């Protein structure tokens, strides 16, 4: 934890509303005139795309599994080291994973590979991580220990599967059978390394569909925001002004003493009014510490 060099981590998965999250944080950073260093979770994969295919095949031949959800497929030690070093000095090593041709042109590396490691530019205000492991813990690694604000953004699991099936089929041309195999292969790592992070998060945003998703493998459409509600859970509800939030978010209500439920279309706005003041306070404390 660091007041001089804060670390904010958003841990989420497919179907959580990644675009909404990015827009909300970009708006907060712009309004507060902040210069964050943005770290993508994919950049800490252990293997590039070709190496990962080979690793999966080798593991399957041995009756084992490997996925991007678990420690075999990621360098958790390097991620922990980055968060610790940035919190102490405002420095660290970063790189990018190149997903497609558009990013290849921007980054100068082939799709499915990594850019070279580089030093974080000097003068950044905070580190902003978005990926799958911002709060991960293993026997030897505790990334969450170095995070000042941990936000979980997650859909219910059926909605996550629907999102993945549609994305992998439309963008990558995968068959339904191949996608199901991937879901099954990743499930042990998802249970052991991804879901526990949401218990450590300071705030969780969970998207819940209001349409039938009981069989995600035959769903024809991804539920839209106006076909969803968002459940927001606060780890420390005593710090929250719930009357203010209920007033600012029409049609919202409290379902528990630490939980507010809002319409799905209000998720971005809710993130801004809940997280914006927190980040503003972090920057005030940073100024005092410096």
N, C-alpha and C positions, 0 to 999 in steps of 0.2 A: 504494500500500500504506500502511496506517495502523494504528498501535497504539492511538491515542486513539479513533478512530472506525472500527471494523472494518467491512468490506463482505464479506458472504457471498452468493455467487450459485449458484443451482441452475439448470443449463441442461438442459432435457429436452424431450421431444416426446410426441406421442400414444402411449398404450400403455405408457408408462414406469412408471406407477403413481403418478400425481400425488397421489391421496388418501393413499397410504402415506407419501409424502415429507412432505406437510403434517403428518400426524399425528406422524411421527418428530420433525420440527423443533419442532412445538408442544410435544411432551413435553420436549424438551431445554430449550427456553426457559422452560417452566414450572418444571422442576426447578432450574434455575440462577437463577430469579427475574429473568429478563431482560425488558426492554421493547424489542422490535425495531420498527423501522418496516418494514412489508412493502410491497414494490414489485412490482407485477404487470407482466410483460413486455408484455401487450396494451396497457398505457397509453402505450406509446411507438410504437404504430402511427402512421403519418403521416396516415392518412385514417380518417374514420368509416365506418360500414358502407355508406351510400349513396355516399359519395365513392369508396370502394374499388371498388365495382361499376363506376362510371363510369370510373375509372382503368384497370381491367382491360379494359373494352370499347375504350377509346381506344388502349391498348397493342396489343391484338389487331388493330385496324384498321391499325396501322402495322407489323404483323408482329413485334411484340415481346411480351415477357411481363413481368408484375409479380406479386409475391406477398408474403405476410407473412413470408417467410423471408429476403428480401433488403433491400438498402438503399433501393430505390425505395419499398418499402412501410412503412419504419420510419425513425424519427428517431434514428439511431445517435449522432449528435453530441450530442443532448440527453441520451441515456442515459450517454454517456461523461462529459458535464459534471456530471451528477448524482453519479456515483460519485466523480469527482475532488473535487467540492465537499464531499460528505459526508465523505470521508476527511480533508479538510483542516479542516473546521469543524463537522461534525455537522449541517449544514444542507443545504438544497436544495429544489427544486421537484418536486412529485409530482401525479399525478391518477389517476383510475380510468377504465377502459373498462367501459361498462355492457353486459353480455351479454344479459340477459333482463328480463322483467317484475319478477321478484323483486328483482334488483339495482337496477332502476329505482326501485322503491319505497324501497329503502334509501338510494340515492345521490341521488335527486331529479333525475335526468336520464333522457331517453328511451333505450330499448334501441337499441344500435348507435351510441351517441354517447359522448362523453367528459364527465367532470365538469370544472369549471374547474380550472386550475392552482392549487395551494395550497402554502404553506410546510410543510416537514416540522416536526412538533411538536418543541419543545425537550425535552431530557432523555432521548432514546432511547439505548439501549446499543449498538445496531448496526443496520446496514441489511441486510435480508434480501430478495434478489431471486429471483423464480421466473419463468422464461420461456424464450424461445428463444435469447436473445442475451447471456447473462451473461458470455461470454468471447469475443465476436465481435471480429474484426479486419478492417479494410479498408485501402486505401491511405492514408486520412486519419484513421482512427479505430482506437484500441486500447482497447476497454472492459476487456479482461482485465488490463491494466496496473494497474488500480485495485482489483482484487479480491484480498482476503486469503485467501479459501478458495473455490475454484471446484470445484463438484461436478457431474459429468455423470451424468444419469439418462436412459438411452436403451434402447429395445427394439431387437432386430434388426429390419431394415427391413420384412420381411414381416408381423411382428407389429404394427408401427406402422401399416401399411396396413390390416390387419384392423380395428384399433381405430378408425381414421378412417372406414372404410366403414360400420361398425356405428353409430357415433355420428352421422355425418351423415345416415344414412338414418333412424334412429329418432328423433333429436331435431330434425332440420331438414327431413326429408322429401325430401332430395335423391335423385335417381335414381342408379343404379349408373353410368350413362354420365357424368353430371355429376361424380360423385366421381372417376372415373378421369381425366377431363379436368383436374380440379384437381390431382391427384397429378402428372400429366405437366407441367402448367404450372409447378408449384413445384419440380420436380426440379433444374433448374440452380442455383437459389438454395440449395436444400438441400445440394447437393454443395459449393458454393463458400463458404457462410457458416455453415452449421449443423454439419456433420460435423467440420470442422477444430477446432472448439472442444473436442471430446472429447480431442484430443491435448494440449491445454493444461491440462486439468482436473487438479487434485491427486489426485482420486479419481473413478473411474467406476463406476457401477452399471449393468450391462447385463443386461436380462432376456432369457432365451433359452427359447423354448417347447420342450417335450419331446413335442409332438404334431405331426402333419403340417400345416405351413403353406405348403407349396410353391406352392399357388395361392391367394393371399389373397383373390382376387376372387370366389371361390365358397365361402369358409369360412362355415359356419353359426353358429359360436360363437367367442367370444374365449377363448383359452386362459386358464385360471384360474391363480392363484399355485401351487397344488399340481401343476399341469401344466407348471411352469417351473423353471428354475434361474436364479440370478443370478451373473454373473461380475463380480467386484470387482477393479479394477486400480488399483494405487497407483503414483503417479509417482515417489515416493521410498521404495522398500521398506525401506531401511536404518532408517527411522524407525519401522517397524511391529514389533509384538510378535506375530508370527504364531502361535507356540505358544499364546498366550493366546486369540487369536481362534478358533483351531481347537478349543480346549477349550470356549469359550463358545457356539460355533455347531455343534451336533450335525449329523453327516452332511456336514460341510464338508470340503473338501480343497484342496490347492494344485495348480494346473495349470502354473504357472510361478513363477519366483522373486519376481515382483511381483504375482501374481494368486491370489486365493482364490475358490473356487466354493462357493455355499451353496444350500440349498433355497429355492425362490421364496417360501415362506411365512415365511421368516426375514428378508426384506429390511428390514422396518421395524426389527426388533430389531438387525440388523447396523448399520444407519445410526446408531442410538442409541449403541451401544457403540464405534463407530469415530469418529463425528463429535462426540459429547458431550464427550469429554476434550479434543479440539482446541479446541472453543469455550470450554471452561472455562479453558484455557491463554490463549486470546486475551483473556478477561476479566481474568485476572490481570495480563497485560502491559498491558492498558488501564489498570488501577488504578495500576500502577507509572508509566506514562507520564503520566497525569494528575497 
